[in-house]
Amino acid sequence: MIRDVSPAVGQAAERLRHAETLRRTCAPVRDLIGRTDVEAAYAVQQHVVALREISGDRVVGRKVGLTARAVQDQLGVHEPTIGTLMDTMQVHDGAVVPVRRLLQPLVEAEVVFRLGEDLDEPDIDADRARSAVSEVLAGIEVVDSRIHEWDITRVDTIADNASAGLFVLAPEGRPIGNLRLGEFAMELRCNGKVVSRGSGADNFHGDPLHGLAWLANEAHRRGLSLRAGQIVLAGALGPMVDVHEDDSFSAVIGDLPPVSVQFRSSVAAREAGVSS
C-alpha cells in the first residue's frame, strides 16, 4: 500500500528506483533526507518496496545488514540495518546470473533462517528466536548498492534497502534443533579458490540467532512483521568479495548443504537459458 510521504522521501525513492530500473548508479540520498535521519531512510525503503509490490513483486522475508565487523569495516558503516527481500531477488542454487543485471555487486556467505511461526512481539531473545525457526540453510547474498561507488552512510544503505541485490539458498537445509551456529565455520570459494573465511562467531554478538532476535525486535518496533514461512538472511560470516564476469562461487557453512551461483556475460547467460 502506498502511503503519503514527504517530498524528500519521495524524491529519494524515485532516485533509487530510477537507478535500479536504468541499471545506472546514482548519487547518495543523504542530500535529500539528511545524514542522520534513520526514520526518513526507512520511509524511503518502504516506499520503494510499496512501488515494487504495485509492479507485482512480493515480500518474502527480511535481511540483517552489516552484522559482521569485517563487512562494517569494508563499507565504513558500523551499525546493523534491516532490508526487505522480494521474490524477484531470489535465484536458484547453481543459477547462471547475467552480470549486467547488477551494478557493482559483492558476494557474501551467510546463515539463512526459514521461520516456522510468526516473530511479531516485543522483547525477543535468542532462545525465542530459535523456537520460531523451522529450518537453517546456507545462503549466498549478492549485495549491490544503487549508490555510485558505494559512497554510503547508514541512512544511504537503509534507504537503498540495505544494499540488497540477489540471494541464493541451498536446495535443502537442516532443522535448527540444538545446532550451535556460532561454531559453524564458513568458506566461500570463487572458481575453486577460497576467497573468504569466517564463522558464526563473526556474526552478530557471536551467533546468527542474536541477529535474528535483533531483527525481530527492530522489525516489530517499525511495524515490519516477521511471518511464518518467510526467510531471514542473518548477515555475512566473513568479508565480502568482488564479482567479475565468469566467476563461480560456492559456500560451505558448517555441515549445512552447500550453495552456489555463477556469473556470466549476458550472451553466455542467454545460452544457458537465463533471462538477462
Order of alpha helices (4+ residues) and beta strands (2+ residues): alpha-alpha-alpha-beta-alpha-beta-beta-beta-beta-alpha-beta-alpha-beta-beta-beta-alpha-beta-beta-beta-beta-alpha
